[in-house]
Every structure is written in C-alpha cells, then in structure tokens.
Amino acid sequence: MLRLSMDAKASVKVGEFSRNGVSRVTTQALDHDFEPEAQVTPVGILLPQHDALHLFTVTGKVTSDCLADCLEDFWVGQRQHFPRVDTLLLNLDNGPECHSRRTQFMARMVEFVQHTGLAVRLAYYPPYHSKYNPIECCWGVLENHWNGSLLDSVEAVERFAASMTWKGVHPVVQRVTTVYESGVKLTKDAMCVLETKLQRLPELDKWFVDILPAPATPATG
C-alpha cells in the first residue's frame, strides 16, 4: 500500500502585490490589492513514506475533475517506481470538491480504479482536523519560502515552488492550464449505481471508502 496525502492550497494572486513578508533585497510592491493578472492554486501530492512532493500549479478552477486529473497525471509519472503497489491510500481533507458525497469526484475515483487496476482507499480528516494531513506542512514551507517576494507572473510562482525543498528535496512541479467546468455532478440514479462500486466503512461511511477493481475474469479452457 502506498500512502498519498493530497490537498489544494489557497489561491495565490499573481501581480506586484505585497505579501507582508521580509526580503533580503529591496522589493517595491503595490499597497493595494488591485485586480490580479491571474490566480494560481497549488495542488500538492505528498508521499509521506518517501518524503517526495509533487506540485501542480493550476491556473483555473480546482474542481473534482481537476483533482482527479492531477492524481492520474501523478500516477502516470510515478507508477514505474512502485511496480508492486496494488493499493493507494489517499488522505484528503473532506473539502467541497473531493468529499465522499461529491458525486463527480467519486465517479472519477471509480474510473481511476478501473483504468489502473489499483485499489483506492479514501481516508478523510474530519472538520477542523485537516491540519493533521501531512501535505498541510508543505504549504507552510512554501509560504515561508516565497514570503516577501513578488509573485508577479505564473512563471515566478512556479520558480519559487520548484526551488523550495521538502526534507532536502525539490518538488516536481507541473502546470495545469485546463479549463474545468464547475458544478458537474451525477444524477441520483447514476449515483445509486455508482454506490454499488463503493465499500463504505459502517458508522464512518463518510470518512473511509474503499474502491476495488473488478475481479479478473477466469480464463476459459
């Protein structure tokens, strides 16, 4: 089993805005937050057992489909390093785009399992406890790293993200420019069918969900 910790950081306004930090060089920033040139939302996937951090700089909305695509892209790039892994344990914070009742997110997780053949266990932190999700520690390191600097372009955000270190190692940084539609959801009937593919832990059905691949069809002689 491979444990992944996943979360999205608060969006970053791109522009010559003051970040109320301290810089070793003279930095002149705007004293009012005018309309930003763009916004970037870092989405992170941390492997706590390996101290490996992957960051996605999302220039659009972070939706259920966005988070699922980040997970898929991560696994495409990393699966060769974990040939014996058959289960992913995914720690999440029960946010609005990824909680276990978010129909589109659960549909995408089922698709991920069907496509990869991996089992996925979703383990959510309850309200006011997401700070215990390991990826949250990475956001503090990133904020301290670019504190006092001007994030005046998407490239600047990515440079700072790539030059930070987690446990002495630089993260892998990938830009996501896909425009995602918000509010995508399944019908009640479609979700009822999808629920048959989910195994929810009794009494904790919102917080622990297993999604298993379909059993292999036995070969016929």
N, C-alpha and C positions, 0 to 999 in steps of 0.2 A: 504494500500500500504506500502510495506517495501522497504526502500532505501538501496542500496548496492553501495559501492564505491570500484572499483576493478582496480588493476594495477600490473605490474611487475617491480621490482627494477632492477637496473643494476646488472649484474652477479658479483659474488664475487669469486676471485681466492683463492683456498684452498692451503695453504702452509705457510711456515715461512717467509712471506713477510711483509715488513714494510708498515704500513698504515698511517704513518706520524702523528700519534696521540701521546697522553701523557698517560702513565700508572703510577699507584702508586707503582708498583713493577718493578724491573729491568727486562727488556724484550730485548732479543737479536734477531734481525731479519736479514734476508738477505738484502744486499744493492742493489741487482739487482733482477728484476722480471724474474726468470728462469721459465721453463715450469711448470705450476701448476699441482698439483696432481689430482685436479678435479676442477670443477666450479659449483657453486650453484647459482641459480636465485630465490630469494624470490618472490613469488606471494602473494599478500595480498587482502583480502576482509574485508572491514570495514563497520560496521553498525553505521553510524553517530548518529542515534537517540538513540542508546543503548550503544555507546562507547565500542563496542565489536570488537575485532580484531582477524582475523584468518589468519595464515601464512602457506603457502605451500613452502617447500624447494625443488625446482625442480633441479635434478641433470643432466637432459638432456636439450634438446631444448624446449623453450617455444613457442609452436605453437598454432594455433587456437584450435586444439583438446585438447591440454594441458589446455588451459584456460577454455574451456567448461567442461572438466573433473573436474577441481578444483571447478567450480561453482556447478556441480552436487554433488560432494562429500560434499561440504559445506551444500547444502540444505538437503541432506540425514541426516546429523548430527544435523541440526537445525530446521527442519520443525515442530517437535513436540512442539517447543517453540512458534510457530506462527500459531496455528490452524485456525485462522480467516483470515489470509493473503491470498488474491487471486491475488495480483499483485506484481511483483518485479520491482522496478525502479533501473536500473543498470547504474551507471555513469562510463564512460570509457574515455580514452584519445585519441581515434582515431588512435591508433598505427597500425603498418602494419599487425599484426595477428588478430586484433579484430575490424577493422573499418567496416562500414556497407556495403561496397562493397567487402569485403573479403568473397568469396562465401562459403568456408568451415565453417567459423565462423557462418555465418548466417544460414547455414544448421543445424549446431549443436544447435543453439538457437531455431530453429523451432522444432527440436527433443525434446529439453528440455521442451518446452511448451506442446507438445503433450504428453510427458511422465508424467509430473507433473500436468497438468490441470491448471497451473498458466498462467496468462497473464504476458508478459515481455515488459517493455518499456526501450528501449536503448536510453540513452541521452549522447551525446558525447560533450567533450570540444573541441573547435576549436584549430588550431595550436597556439602555444605559450601561451595557457591558461590552459594547463593541470595542472599547479601548483595549480589551484583552486579546483582540485579534492581532496576531503578530505583525501584519502589514502596517498597522497603525504606527508602530515605532519608526518605520521607514519615512513616514510623512514628516515627523519631527526632524529627522536628519536632513531631509531635503529642504525643509523650510529654513533651518539654520544655515544650510549651505548657500542658499541664494539670498539670504536675508541682507538687506541693504544694497542689493544690486538692482539695476534696471532690467526688467524683463520686457524689452521694447520690441521683440519680434518672437514669432514662434520658434525660430532657429535659436534664439537666446535661451528660451525655456528649455529646449532640447539639449543645448550645450551644458547648461547647469545640471540638468537631470543626468546626463551621461558622465559628468565629471565628479558627481558625488560618489561616495563609497559606502557600502554596507558590509560591515565585517571585513574591511580592507579590500573589497572587490567592487569594481564599477558595474552598474547595472547594464543590461541590454535595453536599448531604447528604440521604440518603433512608433512612427507617426501613423495615426488613423484619420483619414480625411473623408471617409464615407459619410454621406448624409443619411441619418436614420429617421424614420417616421416614428413619432411618439404616439402612445395610446393604442398600439397594436395589441389585440387580445383575442382569445378563443371564445367561441360561443359556449353556452352552458353544456350543450350536448357534446361538443367536441372535448370539453374539459372532463366530462364524465367518462368518456372513452380513454382519455389520457390518464386519468386517475388509476385505471386498471394496470398501468405500467409502473406505478409508484408504490413503494413499500414504506409507509409512514410508521414511525415508532409509536405504539399505543401510549396515550396520555401526553405524549410530547410530539404530536403529529405535525405541528408547525415548525419544529426545530430540528428534527432529524428525518431525513428522507433518503432512502436507498433506491437507486435506479439500476437495474441489472440488465445486461444484454440478453437477447433471446438465446435460449439453449441451442446448441448446434444440432442440426438435423442429422440423425444417424445415417450412415451410408447404407445403401441397399445392395444386396449381392446380385 
